[in-house]
């Protein structure tokens, strides 16, 4: 059963004294789907992580509010999908008051100095990350693991971000050492692909209602 969302000010995260290797999977989770679970389980194994935190964003500044479910509904969706004792669902960005990923990561590192974080994202996000606010700070603040996605991998590997940080890319065979590497450091992982996306799920739901 998935544990409740941890709150910074009200109580410490469970196992905070023991679990230090944490993967961060951020997104709208509109809704959460099997692809999120697929990447999380692979990240736990391939990166040697203790746990994964799903950071459910109150509102992605690059996405329209049209069609965005309320945060409470998206949290419920994520909790229903995040099966496993090593997966946590949190709206911690709402409490931190951060809107941009770079600011969220800096705040998390400040609040949890004993933790080592890995930012987890799909290849499609590596293509777009150069549009994010202070995007280079993300690579300089935490380690980054990029997971292949159908139709996006080639463009991702020639993207602005991939070229900018090319000399800091680790060989895939060293993925388990990523979190122990000197920053900046990132890895691109070719994995069994899942074609599921929130967009496809929402589209299917609309068709069933019509």
Protein Blocks (a to p, Z undefined) as FASTA:
>chain_A
ZZddddfklpccehklmmmbdcddedjkpacdfklmmmmmmmmmmnopabdcddddfbaf
kbcfehpacfklmmmmmmmmmgcjkbccdfklmmnopabfklmmmmmmmmmmmbccdddd
dfklmmmmmmpghklmmmmmmccdddddehklmmmmmgmklmmmmmmpccfklmmmmmmp
ccdddddddddddfbdfklmmmmmmmmmZZ
